[in-house]
């Protein structure tokens, strides 16, 4: 057991639990606080928290490993630029109307928007897919936690998984969105500084970026270029998948509902986009290149970050870097766990089992879901399966294939209706699964077929059935206008 | 863009789906730039490099940085449009 790393490891976990305990009483006050942090989060905190939600085990392990093996250009295009554009698109096209929807209706999930814009069936299909996809996404994150913990602390993989799983589950359970956002904020600062800091340290260590890159290219001639063994369609498929995932993932959309107002939400998305770009471009270029120089034949590419950190960081910094890896994992998993709980308690429990459920009952059910899914994912993570990057990549594409078309069409196409929405969600997901298992396209290129299929289902379904009601259209119009909120506030004021 | 064309909405319309909505227009421009980079520079042009880095990677980085700057500038413009 390494003492310095252990001290920082314990301090970091204590901080997470401390934040949750601090917000425990406030979080229990009602759904608005538990799911939406009482709409009290400013743009800077939300922006950094959103960034840490995006950066996961895959960012420190799988994707960085891809930069090591397949080159920095792949990760720049596929993760850096695409995630940045996903946040920008979310900011331009979705954040304003969805934030207004949440405030007008008092709802906190993307599925609630689908229920109102399309139908309960579309909302139910979305909820079911979230309940399948998100726990499956959490499993490789916990595997990453196990690998990092085992390597850095010298403890067994299973104990590292259980410790990390218990802590993140505890702070989601205790503090809801408030503790998730504030822990994510601190985790976001930590992981950004550590990745970019390690890259800059590597650049200085090798006497500048030029000398470092020339040594890296001597080991892997395709480090800066396009790897000849990777299909162009794979490059494009991953890029499109990440773009669409960031634009439409329910756990990212949920964060828009926590900000003080529409403009703060938009500013936070711009900040997140900028952070993501710098993290993937500047952070990856130095770290992956240094790993190539230090370990030209690294067998387990998920360890790229750890190899460089071991060589260049002091024990204290190594402890912080371990905390950063765990931060990346826990920030993503906590957001997803909260989204799963929100989906189940609001869209299944409240809709089908107890329509008159009070806010405290809904939160109680959510806490049961958090415990159940948390434990289930921990157990599944103990059985290590495929590479972290592969699992995460497929789940990212599955999410994008299912949700992006109904989201954008729901907000921007007046003719989109219940049948179109339902077929789009179902068609996108089923096509993605069918294409993946048939193997007709290279891995990660499935979305190039499933996304247009989802759009086609939307168009056909909407055109063959009746258009949405005038009430729905009026509501849609109001979501695009600032005065809808002003009107509601003045009405509430008059009533009071 | 496709929706505007299909529904033949006039550009001066104050409807949210119109050729004057700054969010929609900026979204279309950025997405078109991104897609054009892929279509125009991937295939056989992927071998062209500048300072050892493929030209498509440079182009993508330019699109990313431009999008971030444009999004910051767009926040007050979007707000003004929605207020009106």
Interface residues (C-beta under 8 A of the other chain):
Chain A: X73 X76 X77 X80 X81 X84 X85 X88 X89 X91 X92 X93 X96 X213 X217 X224 X225 X226 X232 X235 X236 X239 X262 X263 X266 X267 X269 X270 X273 X274 X277 X281 X412 X413 X414 X415 X477 X480 X481 X482 X483
Chain B: X3 X7 X15 X16 X17 X23 X24 X26 X27 X30 X31 X34 X38 X42 X43 X46 X47 X49 X52 X53 X54 X56 X57 X60 X61 X63 X64 X65 X67 X68 X70 X71 X72 X74 X75 X78 X79 X82 X83
